[in-house]
Amino acid sequence: MKKLILLLILIMLTTTVSAQKYVGGDISMLTKYEDAGVVYKDKNGTAVQPLPFLKEQGLNIMRVRLFVDPSKDNDKGVCQDLDYVKKLGKRIKDAGFNFMLDFHYSDTWADPAKQWTPDAWKTLSDTQLYDKIYEYTKECLQQLKAGGATPDFIQTGNEISYGMLWGTKAAVGNNQVNRCYTTSSAANWNRFFQLLKKAGQACREECPQAKIILHSERTPKPNVLTDYFDRMKNNGIDYDIIGLSYYPAYHGNLNTLETALNTLENKNYDKDIMIVETGYCYAWPLTDSNNDGKEDGYDYTSTYPYTEEGQRHFTADLVAKLNNHSSVKGLLWWWPEDNGNKSVTDSWWNAALYNHNTGQPYAAFYELKNFLDGSTGIKENLRESIADGSWYTLDGRHLTATPSRKGIYIYNGRKVIVR
């Protein structure tokens, strides 16, 4: 019996270690495209039902945004009220996907430069807002559960790098009221923490199996990321996953992403990481105020031209980079379903995964699922190459301290179980 136990332990320690990974996209506009008569096809040009087709291709998670009252905004892309999300969320669940819910806690787009309080909440005091975000989050989750659309992942805010629910745009303007920078007052941060705690409390009560995501897009600024997540740790914010946005045109090249991931991993926050938004253009970019065919940000067209092949090449390199990081458990493309009908939105997105003329997927679409196939196993020469008295993950990533997360690690060239 002792020999059998030892054999089982040996097998466990020498077998490739893997964990559940997720790949998919934010398909918040899918219903609008379908209502407009858009036809989705496979690579051979045969018409398909989009959700079953995406599932057949190996994708396993879909994300949908939720606004408080999108009727307050004239942008056609801002249409996802609770009824809309319940219906699309149920379809996502029925098709066999994991469902990620993205609370915007606003009537309009929420991002680092815009975190405006919903119009119906604008007269509430901070204390009343704490109660309101709890009640609203709880009610939305109750209705989603009743409608067969229970979320598996929940973002309590979208790109909330600098806080949320700042107030109304007219009242706040360019002031720093309620915003949370590294140098902001403790009062601003404490207000933000209370909002997150109340939103998280509602999530735990209604969807205890769901994973809570805190979402930042400060990927090019690791010092801001670590300041942010240090504060979350030190103030008892309850969450499960670090969510990042990464768009090379705005955030920098893949080495920038690598630095951010290494920095977060070396901090030992004991959290998985998901890239909850990414994308790269296959044609003339959206933000091109200089009219030169280039994104008005970082330009990587010499490596990844704005072509179908350039988009595919970027996606393949991104997947390969992420598969070197055992902590990264998710990759979601933003707005992949954009497909040819310009009446659906007021803007356009030349970084979708569908050809606007043919309705067929671009080559990058077929690269995404390789994220699920990436090995997180033990390197053949790991034991010999890192017997230096340090801690390493199984994929060879050096840790600056003893790991706090449970799992199998390499210490001084030997496999060690941390319990």
N, C-alpha and C positions, 0 to 999 in steps of 0.2 A: 504493500500500500504506500509506504513512504517513497519508494522508487517511482510509483505512478504519479504521486503528487509532485515530486521534483520534475518529472518529465512534463507534466502539464504546465508548471511554472516556466520551464525552459521554453516550451512552445509559445507561451504567452509573451515572453520577453523577446523572442526572436522573430515573431510574425509582424508583418507590416501593420502599423497602428493607424486606424482611420476613424473618422467621426462624421456624423451627418453634415453634409454640405448642401447649399441651396443655390440655385441659379435660375434666373427668370428676368422679370422686368416690371416696370410701372406701366400698367395698361389702363390708366384712368380714363382714357378717351375712347376705349374700344366700343362702348355702347353707341356713342355718337357716330362713329364711322359706320357701324352696322346699320343704324337708322338711316344714314345717308346713302345706303346701297353699295357701299364699298365691298368689293369681292377680294377675299384673300385666297392665295393660291400656293401650291407647293412648288418646288424647283422645276418641275416638269410642266407647269402651267395649268394643272388641274385644280379646280376650285375646291376649297376645303372649309370646314368649320374651324375658326381660329383657335379656340381653346382646346378642343380635342387634338388638333394638329400640333399645337405647342407642347402638349403633354406627350404625344407620340415621339417628339424629337428629343425628349429627355429633360425638358425644363420641369421644375418642381415647385416654383414659388411665384406668386404674382402680387403686386402691390397696387393699392388704390388710395388716393388722397381723399380727405373729407374736410369740407369747409362748413362753418357754422351756418351762414346764410349767403350762399353764392349769388342769390338774386340781387344783392347789393352791388355786384360787380358786372360790368358790361363785357368783360373778356369772355369769349365763347369757351375758352379752356377752363374757366372757373364755373363749373356746373355740377360739381359732385356734392350734392346735399345727401342727407342720411338715406332718403328713399332710393336715390340712385345707387349709393354704395351698398345698401342691403341687397338690391337685385343683382348687381354685378358680383358682389362678394359671394352670394349663394351660388352663382354660376361657377365661380372659381373653385369653391369648395366641392361642388357636385362633380366637377371635372377631375377632381383628385389632386388639386394643388394645395400647398400651404398658402395661407392668406395673410399678407402683411397690410395692416391698417395704418395709414399715415395721417394722424390728427394735425391739421394746420392751426387750429385754435384761432381762426381769423375768418373774415368774410371773403378774403382775397389771398393772393399768393403770399406765403410766408417764407422768407429767406433771411440771410444775415442783415440785409438792408431794409427789410419790411417785416415787422412783426406787430401789425396793427390790431388793436383790440376789436372784436366784433361790435358792430353798431349797437346791438341790443345790450351789450355789457358795459358800454362806455361810461355810464354814470356810477358804476359800482366802486366802492372803496376797495382797498387791497384785501381786507378781511372778507368782504363779500365776494371778491374774485376767487379767493381760495375755495370758498364754498361752491361757487358757480362752476369752476373747472372740475371739481369733484362730481357734482351733480350731473353736469353735461356729459362727462366721460362715462359715468356709470349708466346714464340713460341710453346713450348711443350703444354701448356694449350690450345692454339688456335687449335692445331692439334687434341688434345684429344676431345675437344668439337665438332669439325667438324666430328670426327670419331664416335660420339655417346658414348663417354667415359668421360663425364664431371665428375671430381672428386667432392666428397662431403666433403672430408677431405684432407688436403695437409700438409705433413711434409716438411718444408723448411730446409732440412738437416736431416741426420740420426745419432743419438747418438752424437750430436754436443756439448757435455759437455765442450770441450776445444777448441771450435771454429771450423772453416772449411777452406778449400782452403788454406792449409798451404804453398803450393809450391810443388815441386817434391821431391820424396823420396831421390834421389841421391844428390840433392842440400841441402836438409834440414838435413838428417841424424838424429842424436840425438840432434840437436840444438833446442832451444826453439823459433825459429823464427815463428812468427804469431800464436803461441799457447796461449790460454787464461786460465791461472790458476788464483787462487785467488790472487796470488802475482805478476801476470804478469803486464807489463807496460800498462799504459792507452792507448798507441798507438795500442797495440794488440787488446784490447777490442773495441776501437773505430772503427778499421778496421772491426772487426766481426759485430758490430752493423750496419755499413753501408751495409754490405753484406746482413744481415737479412732484413733490411729496404727495400732494392731494390728487394729482392725476394718476400717479403710480398706485396710490391706495385704491382708487376705483378699479384700476386694471387688475390688481391682485384679488380683489373681492369678487369681481364678475368673471374674470378669465384667468384663474390661478395657474393654468397650464401654459398660458401665453408668455412669450419672452418680450420684455420691455427693452426698447432701443432708445438710446440718447444719440441724437443725430447732429453732427457738426460737419462743416465743410472747410475747416481751417487746415486742410491737408498740407498746404505748402508752409505752414507755420507750426512746426512741432512744439515750439516753446509755448504757443497759445493752447495747443491741444493738451499738453501735460498740465499747464496751469488749470485748465478747465476741468479735466478729469481728476486732478488732485483735489480740487474743491469739492467735486461730487463725492469722492471717497471720504474726505475729511468731514463732510456734513451729512453723511448717512443717507445719501440718495440711493434709493432702491431701484436697480436696473440690472439687466443681464448682458447687454450687447452694446459695444461701441459701433455706431453707424457713421460711415464717412461718405461724403460726396467726392468723386474724383473725375474731373473733366480736364484733360491735358491742356486744352486751349485756355483754361482759366487758372489751373492749379500747377502747371509745370509738367516736366517729363516723367517717365516712369521711375527715374532715380529719385525724384522728389517724393513720389509715393512710397518708394522703398524706405527712404529715410523716416517718413512718418510712421510706417508700420514697425520698423525696428525700434523707434523711440517708444511707441506705445507698448510694444511687447516687452522691452527691457524694464519698463516701469512696474511690471507685474501687478497690473490692476485686477488680474484674475477674471478677465472678460474676453469673450470671443469678439471678433471684429467682422463686420459686414460692410462691403461697398454697396450701399443702398441706392446710389445713383452713379451712372457713368454714361458716356457716349462719345462718339467721334464721327465727324462729317464724312460722307461719301461724295459730297459735291459742294459747291459754293456755300459758304457758311451763313448762318443766320445773322450774326452780329458782324457786319462788314461796312462800317460807316465810312471807311476810307475807299471803298469801292475798288479794292485791289484783289479780290478773290481770296482774301485771307481773314482768319478770325482776328478780331481786335483784342488780342491777348498774346499768348505764347504761340509761336508759329513752328510747327513740326512737319510742315508739308514736304521738306526735303527727305525726311525719313518715312513719313506716312502721307502720301499725296491724298488730296481730297478726291478719291476715286473709290470704286468698290474694292479694289485690291488693297488700297491704302487703309481703308477701314478694316478690312479683314486682317491685314498685317498687324495693325495696332491691337486688335482684339486678341489675336493669338499671342502677342507679346505680353499683353496685360494678364491673360490667363496663366501664362508660364510664370510670370512674376508672382502672382498671387499664390500659385501652387507651391512656391518655395516657403510659404508662411503657414505653419500649421494652425495658427490662431485665426486665420481668415476663413470664415465659414459661409460667406454669402457674397454673391455678385449679381446685381440687378441693373439692367439697361434701362435708361429713362426714355419713355415714350417710344418704344420699339414699334408700336402698332400704327404709327402715322403712315397713311397709305393713300395718297393721291387725291383726296377730295378736299379742296381748299376752303369749301364753305363750312367745314366742321369747326375750324378755329380761325382766329384773326391773325395768326402768325404761322410760320412754317419752320420745319425742323429737318434739316438735311443731315441728320445723324440717326434717322430711324433705321430699322432693319428690313424695311420693305421698299421695293422699287415702285415709285409712284406711277410709273407708266404701265408696268406689267402686272403689279400686284404680287410678284414673286419675292421670296426672301433673298436678301443679299447674302454674300458668302460669309460675312461676319456672324450672321445668325447661327451658322453651323459650327462656329468656333466656340460659342459660349458653353456648350455642354461639356467641353473638354475640361472645364473647371472641376466637374464632378469626378473626372478620371485621374486627376493629378495625384501622384503618390505622396504620402506623408510618412513613408516608411523609413527604416534605418538605413543609412548609407553604408555601403560595403566596407569602406575604410574608416568609418567614423571612430571606432574604438581606438585605433592606432593613432589617428591624427589629432585627437583632442584629449589625450591623457595628460592634462596639464593642471589638474587640481581645480578646474572650473566646472560650472554647471552648463549643460547644453540641452536643447530640445532634440528630439529624435531626428529632425531634419537638419541638424547642425547649427542652429542659431544659438549664439552665445548669450547667456543670461548674466546680468551683473550681480545677482544675489540668489540666495537659495529660493527655489520656486515655491510659491504659496498655493498654486493650483494643483489639484490632484492629477496624477498621471505618471507616465513613465519617462524618465529623463536619463541623460548620460552625466555621470559625475566621476571625474578623474579616470575617464576611459571605461567605466562600468555602467551597466544599466541599473537604475535605481527606481523603485516605486515610491512615489510620494503620496501618502494617504491623508 
